[in-house]
């Protein structure tokens, strides 16, 4: 049976302290009492506290001061503020300072118990998330895409839908967004997972060399062909062939790729024997293939063969919630490689990382963190360890949402809900209170966000 949680109650009102002690003890909690802020912090320094309930206005240290000091002493211990003057402005101020929530006096027994249990559940989730982060590190090392933002989750729901089919997939996204990781995830979650995953960068090789890489060649097919060589299509038989930067295929190579997609067969360069293969093709591009088709720079028939299913990888600026988890992964990875002992990021460094636009996306983030690991001067990566363009990024004030004119109303509502949930640390009840809506409305909107979005091709 798990140990009962230990709650620290700090209030200068002895009647309230004793009342809370009786109520919470009857519910199976272990209760520690403090009559002022300094006594509360002394108790907290002794360790073993799972949750703090502190009055907002006490002699000496205020509740906000206790809150800030408590977060420095025990960052993982949540704090609930007790106040006789509950306003929306005060709620936002408390949340900005790091409070889990606040209770307006006089409060009812079910109200305080519900909030305590929610906070303790959050504590357990934090521990579970640490364990999950370790597993996510393993997934990233295996080439599996990770993230938790709504935009990323919608993309991954489509990945899960198409993974087990045999349909050709076209992955679109800006440079550095992780299109190859998405392709590897599709392969890993498909029935072909035990088969090979073979990648070819169509932009990295000249036309003649690309064809020999894709289709292989026979001895004597060209000068220097001293023996037979299998191409990437053969090497990927029974698995997945990933054609990266497919928009760079030459007009000569495009019809040969089309034939393999249509017929599943080809000949090696210099050969006459037809070779049949069972290969799933996943292609990727950072260009507008549809526009290239209209401009007659890419074959229309090949475009439709590649574009059976389209998956759009969101840029990092549209999935800012994932910056933290990705940055932590890269920090651990490069700290280990460089034999550096780094524990994470300062709050201000994280705010600058989240404020930056990331034109180079995940690839740029990885480069920045690797650089920061080498230059870091303390146990935590700070603003001074970041490049000037990122260190100088101006974070929006907490709780402020920037929206461009012309943004669809549905997207504005979604982003407002996501930002409010972020400020309230996922507290749906407080989110509903701040937005002036029913908590059930918050739950319904979140459920709709988790439904698969548009993304499949014709």
C-alpha positions as semicolon CSV with decimal commas, in nm:
position;residue;x (nm);y (nm);z (nm)
1;X;0,000;0,000;0,000
2;X;0,146;0,344;-0,096
3;X;0,257;0,586;0,174
4;X;0,003;0,865;0,252
5;X;0,088;1,201;0,096
6;X;0,233;1,464;0,330
7;X;0,065;1,806;0,307
8;X;0,215;2,127;0,447
9;X;-0,052;2,378;0,560
10;X;0,072;2,734;0,626
11;X;-0,173;2,992;0,765
12;X;-0,160;3,245;1,047
13;X;-0,520;3,159;1,145
14;X;-0,496;2,876;1,403
15;X;-0,864;2,790;1,359
16;X;-0,822;2,731;0,986
17;X;-0,500;2,534;1,040
18;X;-0,665;2,300;1,290
19;X;-0,979;2,261;1,079
20;X;-0,776;2,165;0,773
21;X;-0,562;1,929;0,980
22;X;-0,872;1,743;1,108
23;X;-1,031;1,724;0,762
24;X;-0,718;1,610;0,582
25;X;-0,612;1,361;0,849
26;X;-0,955;1,195;0,830
27;X;-0,898;1,158;0,455
28;X;-0,576;0,966;0,517
29;X;-0,323;1,244;0,458
30;X;-0,026;1,322;0,682
31;X;-0,045;1,693;0,773
32;X;0,239;1,928;0,876
33;X;0,144;2,274;1,010
34;X;0,320;2,612;0,992
35;X;0,196;2,944;1,134
36;X;0,392;3,171;0,899
37;X;0,593;3,174;0,577
38;X;0,937;3,130;0,732
39;X;0,824;2,828;0,933
40;X;0,670;2,680;0,618
41;X;0,994;2,714;0,422
42;X;1,191;2,560;0,708
43;X;0,957;2,258;0,703
44;X;0,989;2,237;0,324
45;X;1,370;2,236;0,341
46;X;1,349;1,926;0,560
47;X;1,205;1,733;0,265
48;X;0,924;1,482;0,246
49;X;0,652;1,734;0,154
50;X;0,422;1,639;-0,134
51;X;0,197;1,948;-0,152
52;X;0,182;2,295;0,007
53;X;-0,133;2,491;0,098
54;X;-0,043;2,845;0,203
55;X;-0,239;3,160;0,286
56;X;-0,183;3,448;0,044
57;X;-0,165;3,719;0,309
58;X;0,040;3,637;0,621
59;X;0,263;3,847;0,846
60;X;0,623;3,842;0,730
61;X;0,646;3,655;0,403
62;X;0,341;3,673;0,178
63;X;0,196;3,366;0,011
64;X;0,347;3,471;-0,325
65;X;0,690;3,503;-0,160
66;X;0,646;3,162;0,002
67;X;0,540;3,025;-0,336
68;X;0,848;3,157;-0,516
69;X;1,084;3,037;-0,244
70;X;0,911;2,698;-0,233
71;X;0,955;2,651;-0,610
72;X;1,327;2,721;-0,565
73;X;1,360;2,476;-0,274
74;X;1,142;2,196;-0,414
75;X;1,048;2,263;-0,780
76;X;0,836;1,947;-0,806
77;X;0,614;2,030;-0,507
78;X;0,293;2,208;-0,609
79;X;0,155;2,502;-0,412
80;X;-0,213;2,593;-0,364
81;X;-0,276;2,950;-0,248
82;X;-0,557;3,028;-0,003
83;X;-0,708;3,375;-0,038
84;X;-1,006;3,574;0,082
85;X;-0,996;3,794;-0,230
86;X;-1,036;3,568;-0,534
87;X;-1,023;3,754;-0,867
88;X;-0,927;3,651;-1,219
89;X;-0,631;3,893;-1,204
90;X;-0,513;3,732;-0,881
91;X;-0,550;3,386;-1,035
92;X;-0,332;3,484;-1,331
93;X;-0,073;3,641;-1,098
94;X;-0,063;3,324;-0,889
95;X;-0,030;3,100;-1,194
96;X;0,250;3,318;-1,336
97;X;0,434;3,280;-1,006
98;X;0,404;2,902;-1,032
99;X;0,098;2,815;-0,822
100;X;-0,101;2,503;-0,905
101;X;-0,429;2,681;-0,823
102;X;-0,591;2,904;-0,563
103;X;-0,887;2,863;-0,327
104;X;-1,111;3,149;-0,219
105;X;-1,207;3,151;0,150
106;X;-1,440;3,028;0,283
107;X;-1,410;2,705;0,087
108;X;-1,604;2,382;0,119
109;X;-1,454;2,047;0,220
110;X;-1,526;1,876;-0,119
111;X;-1,369;2,171;-0,298
112;X;-1,036;2,154;-0,115
113;X;-1,020;1,773;-0,131
114;X;-1,085;1,773;-0,506
115;X;-0,811;2,029;-0,565
116;X;-0,562;1,844;-0,343
117;X;-0,625;1,516;-0,522
118;X;-0,586;1,685;-0,861
119;X;-0,253;1,836;-0,753
120;X;-0,127;1,501;-0,622
121;X;-0,234;1,333;-0,946
122;X;-0,030;1,596;-1,129
123;X;0,270;1,512;-0,909
124;X;0,234;1,147;-1,008
125;X;0,204;1,248;-1,374
126;X;0,527;1,447;-1,349
127;X;0,706;1,134;-1,231
128;X;0,543;0,929;-1,505
129;X;0,647;1,195;-1,756
130;X;1,008;1,166;-1,641
131;X;0,993;0,795;-1,708
132;X;0,820;0,864;-2,040
133;X;1,094;1,113;-2,132
134;X;1,350;0,838;-2,086
135;X;1,148;0,615;-2,318
136;X;1,109;0,902;-2,567
137;X;1,486;0,942;-2,573
138;X;1,511;0,578;-2,677
139;X;1,248;0,634;-2,949
140;X;1,434;0,935;-3,087
141;X;1,756;0,737;-3,090
142;X;1,569;0,471;-3,290
143;X;1,445;0,736;-3,533
144;X;1,085;0,758;-3,412
145;X;0,917;1,101;-3,419
146;X;0,796;1,236;-3,083
147;X;0,588;1,529;-2,963
148;X;0,284;1,621;-2,756
149;X;0,145;1,938;-2,919
150;X;-0,204;1,929;-3,074
151;X;-0,056;1,984;-3,422
152;X;0,187;1,695;-3,375
153;X;-0,081;1,466;-3,229
154;X;-0,310;1,528;-3,526
155;X;-0,028;1,442;-3,764
156;X;0,055;1,124;-3,571
157;X;-0,308;1,011;-3,574
158;X;-0,290;1,022;-3,955
159;X;0,044;0,837;-3,944
160;X;-0,118;0,562;-3,738
161;X;-0,410;0,543;-3,982
162;X;-0,192;0,498;-4,290
163;X;0,101;0,302;-4,144
164;X;-0,048;-0,043;-4,190
165;X;-0,173;0,019;-4,543
166;X;0,038;-0,031;-4,856
167;X;-0,045;0,317;-4,991
168;X;0,229;0,547;-5,113
169;X;0,276;0,844;-4,879
170;X;0,395;1,196;-4,961
171;X;0,538;1,383;-4,661
172;X;0,545;1,761;-4,700
173;X;0,715;2,008;-4,470
174;X;0,978;2,276;-4,440
175;X;1,346;2,187;-4,429
176;X;1,450;2,051;-4,090
177;X;1,102;1,955;-3,967
178;X;1,188;1,585;-3,936
179;X;1,028;1,436;-4,246
180;X;1,262;1,135;-4,242
181;X;1,171;1,068;-3,877
182;X;0,804;1,062;-3,981
183;X;0,888;0,820;-4,262
184;X;1,074;0,594;-4,018
185;X;0,778;0,608;-3,781
186;X;0,542;0,498;-4,061
187;X;0,777;0,208;-4,136
188;X;0,816;0,113;-3,768
189;X;0,438;0,100;-3,716
190;X;0,363;-0,093;-4,034
191;X;0,352;-0,464;-4,112
192;X;0,686;-0,408;-4,291
193;X;0,867;-0,313;-3,971
194;X;1,090;-0,623;-3,986
195;X;1,185;-0,540;-4,344
196;X;1,453;-0,286;-4,443
197;X;1,410;0,091;-4,434
198;X;1,623;0,237;-4,714
199;X;1,665;0,613;-4,763
200;X;1,779;0,799;-5,075
201;X;1,835;1,175;-5,095
202;X;1,734;1,262;-5,451
203;X;1,893;1,609;-5,427
204;X;2,233;1,485;-5,313
205;X;2,325;1,281;-5,622
206;X;2,366;1,378;-5,989
207;X;2,119;1,220;-6,233
208;X;2,342;0,939;-6,363
209;X;2,461;0,838;-6,018
210;X;2,108;0,857;-5,874
211;X;1,976;0,610;-6,132
212;X;2,253;0,361;-6,058
213;X;2,182;0,401;-5,685
214;X;1,809;0,344;-5,730
215;X;1,809;0,064;-5,986
216;X;2,157;-0,087;-5,957
217;X;2,374;-0,187;-6,252
218;X;2,533;-0,481;-6,429
219;X;2,902;-0,531;-6,486
220;X;3,023;-0,310;-6,770
221;X;2,712;-0,090;-6,769
222;X;2,940;0,216;-6,763
223;X;3,304;0,299;-6,712
224;X;3,402;0,183;-6,365
225;X;3,120;-0,072;-6,329
226;X;3,352;-0,359;-6,239
227;X;3,074;-0,585;-6,109
228;X;2,702;-0,617;-6,052
229;X;2,546;-0,393;-5,787
230;X;2,196;-0,408;-5,641
231;X;2,008;-0,078;-5,629
232;X;1,808;0,075;-5,346
233;X;1,478;-0,064;-5,478
234;X;1,618;-0,418;-5,451
235;X;1,770;-0,350;-5,110
236;X;1,431;-0,226;-4,988
237;X;1,241;-0,535;-5,110
238;X;0,988;-0,633;-4,842
239;X;1,032;-0,299;-4,667
240;X;1,013;0,076;-4,727
241;X;1,205;0,301;-4,967
242;X;1,221;0,664;-4,857
243;X;1,272;0,911;-5,143
244;X;1,380;1,235;-4,977
245;X;1,364;1,562;-5,175
246;X;1,163;1,386;-5,446
247;X;1,097;1,720;-5,621
248;X;1,461;1,713;-5,737
249;X;1,411;1,403;-5,954
250;X;1,515;1,479;-6,311
251;X;1,268;1,451;-6,604
252;X;1,466;1,145;-6,719
253;X;1,440;0,961;-6,386
254;X;1,075;1,046;-6,312
255;X;0,916;0,801;-6,563
256;X;1,141;0,520;-6,437
257;X;1,020;0,578;-6,081
258;X;0,662;0,588;-6,212
259;X;0,703;0,246;-6,371
260;X;0,817;0,090;-6,043
261;X;0,520;0,245;-5,862
262;X;0,276;0,120;-6,126
263;X;0,421;-0,220;-6,212
264;X;0,660;-0,303;-5,928
265;X;0,938;-0,383;-6,176
266;X;1,250;-0,237;-6,340
267;X;1,583;-0,337;-6,500
268;X;1,929;-0,263;-6,369
269;X;2,140;-0,023;-6,574
270;X;2,301;-0,224;-6,853
271;X;2,074;-0,522;-6,781
272;X;1,789;-0,691;-6,967
273;X;1,636;-0,904;-6,690
274;X;1,322;-0,756;-6,536
275;X;1,337;-0,748;-6,158
276;X;1,017;-0,746;-5,950
277;X;1,011;-0,597;-5,601
278;X;0,761;-0,553;-5,318
279;X;0,844;-0,205;-5,188
280;X;0,638;0,063;-5,020
281;X;0,749;0,409;-5,130
282;X;0,736;0,704;-4,892
283;X;0,846;1,032;-5,050
284;X;0,920;1,372;-4,898
285;X;0,965;1,727;-5,022
286;X;0,993;2,082;-4,892
287;X;0,866;2,220;-5,225
288;X;0,515;2,270;-5,366
289;X;0,482;1,969;-5,596
290;X;0,134;2,072;-5,711
291;X;0,274;2,406;-5,829
292;X;0,562;2,225;-6,003
293;X;0,304;2,010;-6,186
294;X;0,121;2,323;-6,301
295;X;0,453;2,466;-6,424
296;X;0,529;2,139;-6,610
297;X;0,840;2,080;-6,396
298;X;0,710;1,757;-6,242
299;X;0,510;1,479;-6,405
300;X;0,142;1,490;-6,318
301;X;0,102;1,111;-6,331
302;X;0,397;1,059;-6,096
303;X;0,261;1,328;-5,863
304;X;-0,069;1,145;-5,825
305;X;0,108;0,812;-5,773
306;X;0,317;0,964;-5,494
307;X;0,032;1,167;-5,347
308;X;-0,207;0,888;-5,249
309;X;-0,177;1,002;-4,886
310;X;-0,033;1,341;-4,791
311;X;0,109;1,406;-4,445
312;X;0,202;1,763;-4,361
313;X;0,472;1,797;-4,094
314;X;0,410;2,120;-3,898
315;X;0,702;2,360;-3,857
316;X;0,843;2,394;-3,507
317;X;0,691;2,742;-3,464
318;X;0,346;2,578;-3,488
319;X;0,425;2,313;-3,226
320;X;0,598;2,521;-2,958
321;X;0,479;2,282;-2,687
322;X;0,727;2,029;-2,830
323;X;1,030;2,260;-2,804
324;X;1,086;2,174;-2,437
325;X;1,078;1,796;-2,477
326;X;1,298;1,806;-2,790
327;X;1,544;2,048;-2,629
328;X;1,571;1,827;-2,319
329;X;1,639;1,524;-2,538
330;X;1,912;1,701;-2,736
331;X;2,064;1,836;-2,413
332;X;2,089;1,489;-2,259
333;X;2,226;1,342;-2,581
334;X;2,499;1,602;-2,635
335;X;2,584;1,631;-2,265
336;X;2,658;1,257;-2,266
337;X;2,862;1,284;-2,588
338;X;3,067;1,576;-2,451
339;X;3,096;1,441;-2,095
340;X;2,915;1,746;-1,953
341;X;2,692;1,737;-1,644
342;X;2,390;1,950;-1,732
343;X;2,057;1,928;-1,550
344;X;1,837;2,125;-1,789
345;X;1,750;2,486;-1,873
346;X;1,677;2,798;-1,674
347;X;1,317;2,919;-1,704
348;X;1,430;3,226;-1,898
349;X;1,635;3,017;-2,145
350;X;1,329;2,800;-2,211
351;X;1,116;3,110;-2,264
352;X;1,365;3,239;-2,525
353;X;1,374;2,900;-2,699
354;X;0,993;2,899;-2,713
355;X;0,979;3,262;-2,836
356;X;1,219;3,212;-3,129
357;X;1,068;3,149;-3,476
358;X;1,299;2,853;-3,566
359;X;1,328;2,899;-3,945
360;X;1,552;2,590;-3,950
361;X;1,303;2,392;-3,740
362;X;1,410;2,084;-3,538
363;X;1,746;2,064;-3,714
364;X;1,828;2,421;-3,605
365;X;1,711;2,347;-3,249
366;X;1,942;2,046;-3,232
367;X;2,235;2,256;-3,356
368;X;2,163;2,530;-3,100
369;X;2,145;2,284;-2,810
370;X;2,466;2,109;-2,915
371;X;2,641;2,448;-2,921
372;X;2,491;2,543;-2,584
373;X;2,606;2,219;-2,421
374;X;2,964;2,296;-2,522
375;X;2,947;2,660;-2,404
376;X;2,734;2,621;-2,088
377;X;2,902;2,766;-1,780
378;X;2,677;2,620;-1,511
379;X;2,463;2,315;-1,439
380;X;2,173;2,469;-1,631
381;X;2,181;2,609;-1,983
382;X;2,109;2,982;-1,956
383;X;2,026;3,266;-2,196
384;X;2,397;3,355;-2,219
385;X;2,466;3,009;-2,365
386;X;2,229;3,068;-2,659
387;X;2,313;3,237;-2,992
388;X;2,243;3,615;-2,998
389;X;1,942;3,586;-3,229
390;X;1,775;3,347;-2,983
391;X;1,896;3,513;-2,663
392;X;1,750;3,836;-2,799
393;X;1,412;3,685;-2,882
394;X;1,139;3,871;-2,695
395;X;0,897;3,634;-2,524
396;X;0,533;3,739;-2,514
397;X;0,416;3,826;-2,163
398;X;0,268;3,528;-1,984
399;X;-0,096;3,485;-2,078
400;X;-0,075;3,706;-2,391
401;X;-0,166;3,553;-2,728
402;X;-0,044;3,701;-3,059
403;X;-0,272;3,635;-3,357
404;X;-0,234;3,759;-3,713
405;X;-0,525;3,938;-3,882
406;X;-0,694;3,689;-4,112
407;X;-0,640;3,386;-3,888
408;X;-0,955;3,168;-3,902
409;X;-1,173;3,207;-3,593
410;X;-1,165;2,832;-3,521
411;X;-0,783;2,843;-3,513
412;X;-0,787;3,149;-3,283
413;X;-1,020;2,966;-3,041
414;X;-0,798;2,657;-3,049
415;X;-0,480;2,854;-2,984
416;X;-0,648;3,053;-2,704
417;X;-0,758;2,729;-2,539
418;X;-0,409;2,576;-2,574
419;X;-0,236;2,888;-2,433
420;X;-0,476;2,909;-2,138
421;X;-0,424;2,539;-2,062
422;X;-0,048;2,597;-2,075
423;X;-0,068;2,889;-1,830
424;X;-0,290;2,687;-1,594
425;X;-0,067;2,379;-1,629
426;X;-0,349;2,175;-1,777
427;X;-0,605;2,266;-1,509
428;X;-0,935;2,240;-1,702
429;X;-1,148;2,389;-1,422
430;X;-0,935;2,702;-1,393
431;X;-0,907;2,723;-1,773
432;X;-1,286;2,722;-1,800
433;X;-1,309;2,987;-1,527
434;X;-1,059;3,217;-1,703
435;X;-1,230;3,175;-2,041
436;X;-1,579;3,212;-1,896
437;X;-1,703;2,878;-2,026
438;X;-1,825;2,551;-1,877
439;X;-1,554;2,289;-1,795
440;X;-1,747;2,042;-2,011
441;X;-1,698;2,277;-2,307
442;X;-1,322;2,262;-2,248
443;X;-1,334;1,882;-2,247
444;X;-1,542;1,871;-2,567
445;X;-1,306;2,107;-2,749
446;X;-1,005;1,898;-2,644
447;X;-1,175;1,582;-2,766
448;X;-1,240;1,746;-3,104
449;X;-0,874;1,852;-3,124
450;X;-0,771;1,488;-3,092
451;X;-0,978;1,385;-3,393
452;X;-0,780;1,323;-3,716
453;X;-0,744;1,635;-3,926
454;X;-0,732;1,688;-4,299
455;X;-0,425;1,544;-4,460
456;X;-0,497;1,258;-4,696
457;X;-0,455;1,313;-5,062
458;X;-0,696;1,215;-5,341
